[in-house]
Amino acid sequence: MKLKPKEKFAFLQLAHYLARIDNDYGEKEEEIILEYCAEMGIENDDDFEIEDFSLADTLETFKTKKSKKIVVMELMILIHADDKFDLQEKALISQINDTFQLSGENLEFCSSWGKGVAALYAQGKLFIHG
């Protein structure tokens, strides 16, 4: 992921928000978020509070079309990590996509990509730990 430092922290906040939107923050979501942190070289925000989060302010952090596409693609991995695409998650990712002024086709592509990556991640874990 090639995000600017400020974007990395905003993305982490966004990932925490998305992971908790369905009131089912589980082990798989936490693993993916920790992978994001390792990949971006930043510390996890263990003190995330959903009440203190501003979606609008966070989304304003992402200025380029490239960074906006990266955000949607990576969030789709998180959405599909637990094999559930909750209605609240779907509404949120659609809102993000619309705010970023990306196409509906973009969202469909990213969803398919995220589902595939999440499945490959799960297979890799089984191979390594199984």
C-alpha positions as a Markdown table, in Angstrom:
| # | Residue | x | y | z |
|---|---|---|---|---|
| 1 | Met | 0.0 | 0.0 | 0.0 |
| 2 | Lys | 1.5 | 3.4 | -1.0 |
| 3 | Leu | -0.2 | 5.9 | 1.2 |
| 4 | Lys | 1.3 | 9.1 | 2.7 |
| 5 | Pro | 2.0 | 9.0 | 6.4 |
| 6 | Lys | -1.1 | 11.0 | 7.3 |
| 7 | Glu | -3.2 | 8.8 | 5.0 |
| 8 | Lys | -1.9 | 5.6 | 6.7 |
| 9 | Phe | -3.2 | 6.8 | 10.1 |
| 10 | Ala | -6.5 | 7.8 | 8.6 |
| 11 | Phe | -6.8 | 4.5 | 6.9 |
| 12 | Leu | -6.1 | 2.7 | 10.2 |
| 13 | Gln | -8.9 | 4.7 | 11.8 |
| 14 | Leu | -11.2 | 3.9 | 8.9 |
| 15 | Ala | -10.4 | 0.2 | 9.2 |
| 16 | His | -11.2 | 0.2 | 12.9 |
| 17 | Tyr | -14.5 | 1.9 | 12.3 |
| 18 | Leu | -15.5 | -0.5 | 9.5 |
| 19 | Ala | -14.5 | -3.5 | 11.6 |
| 20 | Arg | -16.8 | -2.4 | 14.4 |
| 21 | Ile | -19.7 | -1.0 | 12.4 |
| 22 | Asp | -21.6 | -4.3 | 12.6 |
| 23 | Asn | -20.9 | -4.7 | 16.3 |
| 24 | Asp | -19.0 | -7.9 | 15.6 |
| 25 | Tyr | -15.3 | -7.0 | 15.9 |
| 26 | Gly | -13.7 | -10.4 | 15.8 |
| 27 | Glu | -10.3 | -12.2 | 15.6 |
| 28 | Lys | -10.2 | -12.2 | 11.8 |
| 29 | Glu | -10.7 | -8.4 | 11.6 |
| 30 | Glu | -8.1 | -7.9 | 14.2 |
| 31 | Glu | -5.6 | -10.0 | 12.3 |
| 32 | Ile | -6.2 | -8.1 | 9.1 |
| 33 | Ile | -5.8 | -4.7 | 10.9 |
| 34 | Leu | -2.5 | -5.9 | 12.5 |
| 35 | Glu | -1.4 | -7.0 | 9.0 |
| 36 | Tyr | -2.2 | -3.5 | 7.7 |
| 37 | Cys | -0.1 | -2.0 | 10.5 |
| 38 | Ala | 2.8 | -4.2 | 9.8 |
| 39 | Glu | 2.6 | -3.4 | 6.1 |
| 40 | Met | 2.4 | 0.3 | 6.7 |
| 41 | Gly | 5.0 | 0.3 | 9.4 |
| 42 | Ile | 2.7 | 2.0 | 12.0 |
| 43 | Glu | 1.5 | 1.0 | 15.5 |
| 44 | Asn | -2.1 | -0.2 | 16.0 |
| 45 | Asp | -4.5 | 2.1 | 17.7 |
| 46 | Asp | -5.7 | -0.1 | 20.5 |
| 47 | Asp | -7.7 | 2.7 | 22.0 |
| 48 | Phe | -10.0 | 3.3 | 19.1 |
| 49 | Glu | -13.4 | 4.7 | 20.2 |
| 50 | Ile | -16.1 | 4.6 | 17.6 |
| 51 | Glu | -17.9 | 7.6 | 19.3 |
| 52 | Asp | -14.8 | 9.8 | 18.7 |
| 53 | Phe | -14.5 | 8.9 | 15.0 |
| 54 | Ser | -15.6 | 11.3 | 12.2 |
| 55 | Leu | -16.1 | 9.6 | 8.9 |
| 56 | Ala | -16.3 | 12.9 | 6.9 |
| 57 | Asp | -13.1 | 14.3 | 8.4 |
| 58 | Thr | -11.2 | 11.0 | 7.9 |
| 59 | Leu | -12.3 | 10.7 | 4.2 |
| 60 | Glu | -11.1 | 14.2 | 3.5 |
| 61 | Thr | -7.6 | 13.0 | 4.3 |
| 62 | Phe | -7.4 | 11.1 | 1.0 |
| 63 | Lys | -6.8 | 13.5 | -1.9 |
| 64 | Thr | -5.7 | 11.5 | -4.9 |
| 65 | Lys | -7.8 | 9.0 | -6.9 |
| 66 | Lys | -5.0 | 6.5 | -6.4 |
| 67 | Ser | -5.1 | 6.7 | -2.6 |
| 68 | Lys | -8.9 | 6.5 | -2.7 |
| 69 | Lys | -8.9 | 3.4 | -4.7 |
| 70 | Ile | -6.3 | 1.8 | -2.4 |
| 71 | Val | -8.5 | 2.6 | 0.6 |
| 72 | Val | -11.6 | 0.9 | -1.0 |
| 73 | Met | -9.6 | -2.1 | -2.2 |
| 74 | Glu | -7.9 | -2.7 | 1.2 |
| 75 | Leu | -11.1 | -2.2 | 3.1 |
| 76 | Met | -12.8 | -4.9 | 1.0 |
| 77 | Ile | -10.3 | -7.4 | 2.3 |
| 78 | Leu | -11.4 | -6.5 | 5.8 |
| 79 | Ile | -15.0 | -6.7 | 4.9 |
| 80 | His | -14.6 | -10.2 | 3.5 |
| 81 | Ala | -12.2 | -11.5 | 6.2 |
| 82 | Asp | -15.1 | -13.0 | 8.3 |
| 83 | Asp | -17.0 | -14.3 | 5.3 |
| 84 | Lys | -19.9 | -12.0 | 6.1 |
| 85 | Phe | -20.8 | -8.8 | 4.1 |
| 86 | Asp | -23.1 | -7.2 | 6.6 |
| 87 | Leu | -25.7 | -4.6 | 5.5 |
| 88 | Gln | -24.0 | -1.9 | 7.6 |
| 89 | Glu | -20.6 | -2.8 | 6.1 |
| 90 | Lys | -22.1 | -2.6 | 2.6 |
| 91 | Ala | -23.8 | 0.7 | 3.3 |
| 92 | Leu | -20.5 | 2.2 | 4.7 |
| 93 | Ile | -18.3 | 1.0 | 1.9 |
| 94 | Ser | -20.9 | 2.3 | -0.6 |
| 95 | Gln | -20.9 | 5.7 | 1.2 |
| 96 | Ile | -17.0 | 5.8 | 1.1 |
| 97 | Asn | -17.0 | 4.9 | -2.6 |
| 98 | Asp | -19.6 | 7.6 | -3.3 |
| 99 | Thr | -17.8 | 10.2 | -1.3 |
| 100 | Phe | -14.6 | 9.4 | -3.2 |
| 101 | Gln | -16.6 | 9.7 | -6.4 |
| 102 | Leu | -15.6 | 6.3 | -7.7 |
| 103 | Ser | -17.9 | 4.2 | -9.9 |
| 104 | Gly | -20.2 | 1.4 | -9.0 |
| 105 | Glu | -18.1 | -0.8 | -11.2 |
| 106 | Asn | -15.1 | 0.1 | -9.1 |
| 107 | Leu | -16.9 | -1.1 | -6.0 |
| 108 | Glu | -17.9 | -4.4 | -7.6 |
| 109 | Phe | -14.3 | -5.0 | -8.8 |
| 110 | Cys | -12.9 | -4.2 | -5.4 |
| 111 | Ser | -15.4 | -6.4 | -3.7 |
| 112 | Ser | -14.4 | -9.4 | -5.9 |
| 113 | Trp | -10.7 | -8.6 | -5.4 |
| 114 | Gly | -11.1 | -8.3 | -1.6 |
| 115 | Lys | -13.0 | -11.6 | -1.4 |
| 116 | Gly | -10.2 | -13.3 | -3.3 |
| 117 | Val | -7.4 | -11.8 | -1.2 |
| 118 | Ala | -9.2 | -12.7 | 2.0 |
| 119 | Ala | -9.7 | -16.3 | 0.8 |
| 120 | Leu | -6.0 | -16.6 | -0.2 |
| 121 | Tyr | -5.0 | -15.1 | 3.2 |
| 122 | Ala | -7.1 | -17.7 | 5.0 |
| 123 | Gln | -5.6 | -20.5 | 2.9 |
| 124 | Gly | -2.1 | -19.3 | 3.6 |
| 125 | Lys | -2.7 | -19.3 | 7.3 |
| 126 | Leu | -4.1 | -22.8 | 7.1 |
| 127 | Phe | -1.0 | -23.9 | 5.2 |
| 128 | Ile | 1.4 | -22.3 | 7.6 |
| 129 | His | -0.3 | -23.3 | 10.8 |
| 130 | Gly | -2.1 | -26.4 | 9.7 |
